[in-house]
Amino acid sequence: MRDLPIEKKAILSGFALATVIVPIVFGAAAQNAADPMPMVRIQPDYPADAFAARREGSVELEFTIAANGAVKDVVVVESTSEEFEAPAVAAILRWRFMPTNMTCVGTDCRQNQNVQPVERPGMRTVINYRVEDVNPRAEAE
């Protein structure tokens, strides 16, 4: 790199910066105001046997967000192991989303008058179980 002319260094630096900035900009632009906004996301319990054996896995879930923002009709679409399914379902049933008739600006949330909230079926998420993500002290408490 020391042997490169300043023009090539500038081009390479610009390219490196673009590889960082472009995904951030387009990722933010891809988010839609109609996308569900989670208000509460509960982490699932890590099955004790799986944690002790350092087994990792994932569970893909499909669910409906009720008109009030609660989660219902949870179905396991796919999982790497059955032992992760029940804790994943139990956790997602405790998640809460912003109802469709609410608007937030910063921390100021208001209900839109004359707008009825609607259910949002067919939502999907993947819950990953990774041993390195678990805080052993929190597990002991």
C-alpha atoms as a printed R data frame, in Angstrom:
    type eleno elety resid chain resno       x       y      z
1   ATOM     1    CA   MET     A     1   0.000   0.000  0.000
2   ATOM     2    CA   ARG     A     2   2.911   2.349  0.670
3   ATOM     3    CA   ASP     A     3   4.044   2.060 -2.940
4   ATOM     4    CA   LEU     A     4   0.672   3.096 -4.395
5   ATOM     5    CA   PRO     A     5   0.190   6.624 -5.731
6   ATOM     6    CA   ILE     A     6  -2.073   8.904 -3.693
7   ATOM     7    CA   GLU     A     7  -4.823   8.746 -6.355
8   ATOM     8    CA   LYS     A     8  -5.113   4.954 -6.043
9   ATOM     9    CA   LYS     A     9  -5.060   5.178 -2.254
10  ATOM    10    CA   ALA     A    10  -7.951   7.662 -2.421
11  ATOM    11    CA   ILE     A    11  -9.926   5.363 -4.730
12  ATOM    12    CA   LEU     A    12  -9.312   2.337 -2.482
13  ATOM    13    CA   SER     A    13 -10.284   4.329  0.610
14  ATOM    14    CA   GLY     A    14 -13.480   5.501 -1.075
15  ATOM    15    CA   PHE     A    15 -14.340   1.954 -2.061
16  ATOM    16    CA   ALA     A    16 -13.708   0.682  1.475
17  ATOM    17    CA   LEU     A    17 -15.908   3.419  2.919
18  ATOM    18    CA   ALA     A    18 -18.667   2.652  0.396
19  ATOM    19    CA   THR     A    19 -18.734  -1.006  1.428
20  ATOM    20    CA   VAL     A    20 -19.584   0.143  4.941
21  ATOM    21    CA   ILE     A    21 -22.004   2.986  4.176
22  ATOM    22    CA   VAL     A    22 -24.054   1.521  1.293
23  ATOM    23    CA   PRO     A    23 -25.499  -1.427  3.271
24  ATOM    24    CA   ILE     A    24 -26.423   0.907  6.125
25  ATOM    25    CA   VAL     A    25 -28.208   3.399  3.848
26  ATOM    26    CA   PHE     A    26 -30.022   0.797  1.760
27  ATOM    27    CA   GLY     A    27 -30.865  -1.280  4.824
28  ATOM    28    CA   ALA     A    28 -32.550   1.704  6.431
29  ATOM    29    CA   ALA     A    29 -34.325   2.596  3.193
30  ATOM    30    CA   ALA     A    30 -35.626  -0.961  2.870
31  ATOM    31    CA   GLN     A    31 -37.509  -0.676  6.137
32  ATOM    32    CA   ASN     A    32 -41.117   0.186  5.627
33  ATOM    33    CA   ALA     A    33 -43.235   2.220  8.024
34  ATOM    34    CA   ALA     A    34 -45.780  -0.613  7.789
35  ATOM    35    CA   ASP     A    35 -43.236  -3.162  9.061
36  ATOM    36    CA   PRO     A    36 -44.134  -4.501 12.507
37  ATOM    37    CA   MET     A    37 -42.425  -2.548 15.247
38  ATOM    38    CA   PRO     A    38 -41.512  -4.733 18.230
39  ATOM    39    CA   MET     A    39 -42.123  -3.147 21.603
40  ATOM    40    CA   VAL     A    40 -41.272  -6.169 23.779
41  ATOM    41    CA   ARG     A    41 -38.990  -9.034 22.749
42  ATOM    42    CA   ILE     A    42 -38.458 -11.735 25.343
43  ATOM    43    CA   GLN     A    43 -35.374 -13.919 24.992
44  ATOM    44    CA   PRO     A    44 -36.216 -17.635 25.058
45  ATOM    45    CA   ASP     A    45 -34.899 -19.898 27.788
46  ATOM    46    CA   TYR     A    46 -31.934 -21.973 26.679
47  ATOM    47    CA   PRO     A    47 -32.737 -25.641 27.383
48  ATOM    48    CA   ALA     A    48 -30.475 -26.665 30.287
49  ATOM    49    CA   ASP     A    49 -29.393 -29.966 28.714
50  ATOM    50    CA   ALA     A    50 -28.570 -28.284 25.411
51  ATOM    51    CA   PHE     A    51 -26.617 -25.541 27.162
52  ATOM    52    CA   ALA     A    52 -24.651 -28.030 29.276
53  ATOM    53    CA   ALA     A    53 -23.782 -29.990 26.128
54  ATOM    54    CA   ARG     A    54 -23.052 -26.723 24.277
55  ATOM    55    CA   ARG     A    55 -25.566 -27.611 21.540
56  ATOM    56    CA   GLU     A    56 -26.690 -24.724 19.355
57  ATOM    57    CA   GLY     A    57 -29.668 -24.454 17.039
58  ATOM    58    CA   SER     A    58 -32.387 -22.331 15.540
59  ATOM    59    CA   VAL     A    59 -36.153 -22.277 15.199
60  ATOM    60    CA   GLU     A    60 -38.104 -20.579 12.417
61  ATOM    61    CA   LEU     A    61 -41.565 -19.498 13.515
62  ATOM    62    CA   GLU     A    62 -44.632 -18.168 11.733
63  ATOM    63    CA   PHE     A    63 -47.199 -16.217 13.721
64  ATOM    64    CA   THR     A    64 -49.987 -13.656 13.645
65  ATOM    65    CA   ILE     A    65 -49.758 -10.265 15.270
66  ATOM    66    CA   ALA     A    66 -53.193  -9.603 16.751
67  ATOM    67    CA   ALA     A    67 -54.857  -6.209 16.368
68  ATOM    68    CA   ASN     A    68 -53.734  -5.251 19.889
69  ATOM    69    CA   GLY     A    69 -50.085  -6.161 19.156
70  ATOM    70    CA   ALA     A    70 -50.054  -9.520 20.950
71  ATOM    71    CA   VAL     A    71 -48.724 -12.633 19.231
72  ATOM    72    CA   LYS     A    72 -50.954 -15.609 18.488
73  ATOM    73    CA   ASP     A    73 -51.224 -18.689 16.249
74  ATOM    74    CA   VAL     A    74 -47.531 -19.557 16.509
75  ATOM    75    CA   VAL     A    75 -46.374 -22.419 14.280
76  ATOM    76    CA   VAL     A    76 -42.910 -23.942 14.073
77  ATOM    77    CA   VAL     A    77 -41.921 -23.855 10.403
78  ATOM    78    CA   GLU     A    78 -38.505 -25.439 10.806
79  ATOM    79    CA   SER     A    79 -36.043 -26.194 13.582
80  ATOM    80    CA   THR     A    80 -32.651 -27.777 13.986
81  ATOM    81    CA   SER     A    81 -33.771 -29.675 17.090
82  ATOM    82    CA   GLU     A    82 -37.052 -30.272 18.881
83  ATOM    83    CA   GLU     A    83 -35.547 -29.274 22.237
84  ATOM    84    CA   PHE     A    84 -35.454 -25.607 21.135
85  ATOM    85    CA   GLU     A    85 -39.041 -25.413 19.849
86  ATOM    86    CA   ALA     A    86 -41.083 -25.110 23.074
87  ATOM    87    CA   PRO     A    87 -38.924 -22.345 24.624
88  ATOM    88    CA   ALA     A    88 -38.965 -20.426 21.330
89  ATOM    89    CA   VAL     A    89 -42.754 -20.617 21.087
90  ATOM    90    CA   ALA     A    90 -43.164 -19.649 24.763
91  ATOM    91    CA   ALA     A    91 -40.908 -16.618 24.289
92  ATOM    92    CA   ILE     A    92 -42.552 -15.338 21.114
93  ATOM    93    CA   LEU     A    93 -45.992 -15.596 22.703
94  ATOM    94    CA   ARG     A    94 -44.768 -12.950 25.173
95  ATOM    95    CA   TRP     A    95 -43.584 -10.555 22.438
96  ATOM    96    CA   ARG     A    96 -45.626  -7.416 21.803
97  ATOM    97    CA   PHE     A    97 -45.769  -5.258 18.694
98  ATOM    98    CA   MET     A    98 -47.091  -1.780 18.123
99  ATOM    99    CA   PRO     A    99 -50.700  -1.914 16.892
100 ATOM   100    CA   THR     A   100 -51.210  -0.700 13.326
101 ATOM   101    CA   ASN     A   101 -53.263   2.289 14.486
102 ATOM   102    CA   MET     A   102 -50.388   3.767 16.527
103 ATOM   103    CA   THR     A   103 -47.790   6.296 15.412
104 ATOM   104    CA   CYS     A   104 -44.612   7.102 17.296
105 ATOM   105    CA   VAL     A   105 -42.252  10.013 16.959
106 ATOM   106    CA   GLY     A   106 -39.348   9.318 19.254
107 ATOM   107    CA   THR     A   107 -40.905   8.180 22.521
108 ATOM   108    CA   ASP     A   108 -44.213   9.987 21.921
109 ATOM   109    CA   CYS     A   109 -46.725   7.339 20.769
110 ATOM   110    CA   ARG     A   110 -50.296   8.198 19.888
111 ATOM   111    CA   GLN     A   111 -53.296   6.306 18.658
112 ATOM   112    CA   ASN     A   112 -54.511   7.410 15.220
113 ATOM   113    CA   GLN     A   113 -58.128   8.515 15.518
114 ATOM   114    CA   ASN     A   114 -60.694   6.796 13.279
115 ATOM   115    CA   VAL     A   115 -58.229   4.037 12.338
116 ATOM   116    CA   GLN     A   116 -58.971   0.479 13.383
117 ATOM   117    CA   PRO     A   117 -55.995  -1.780 14.161
118 ATOM   118    CA   VAL     A   118 -55.676  -4.864 11.992
119 ATOM   119    CA   GLU     A   119 -54.186  -8.320 12.429
120 ATOM   120    CA   ARG     A   120 -51.023  -9.193 10.558
121 ATOM   121    CA   PRO     A   121 -50.885 -12.910  9.748
122 ATOM   122    CA   GLY     A   122 -47.963 -14.675  8.124
123 ATOM   123    CA   MET     A   123 -45.195 -12.974 10.094
124 ATOM   124    CA   ARG     A   124 -41.952 -14.935 10.398
125 ATOM   125    CA   THR     A   125 -38.873 -14.838 12.563
126 ATOM   126    CA   VAL     A   126 -35.899 -17.053 13.354
127 ATOM   127    CA   ILE     A   127 -34.726 -17.532 16.922
128 ATOM   128    CA   ASN     A   128 -31.109 -18.609 17.178
129 ATOM   129    CA   TYR     A   129 -29.637 -20.424 20.148
130 ATOM   130    CA   ARG     A   130 -25.925 -19.693 20.439
131 ATOM   131    CA   VAL     A   131 -23.886 -20.660 23.485
132 ATOM   132    CA   GLU     A   132 -21.606 -17.618 23.182
133 ATOM   133    CA   ASP     A   133 -24.664 -15.317 23.421
134 ATOM   134    CA   VAL     A   134 -25.644 -16.616 26.867
135 ATOM   135    CA   ASN     A   135 -24.520 -14.794 29.999
136 ATOM   136    CA   PRO     A   136 -23.685 -17.610 32.483
137 ATOM   137    CA   ARG     A   137 -24.171 -15.284 35.487
138 ATOM   138    CA   ALA     A   138 -27.664 -14.349 34.291
139 ATOM   139    CA   GLU     A   139 -28.491 -18.057 33.830
140 ATOM   140    CA   ALA     A   140 -27.518 -18.773 37.455
141 ATOM   141    CA   GLU     A   141 -29.751 -16.036 38.914
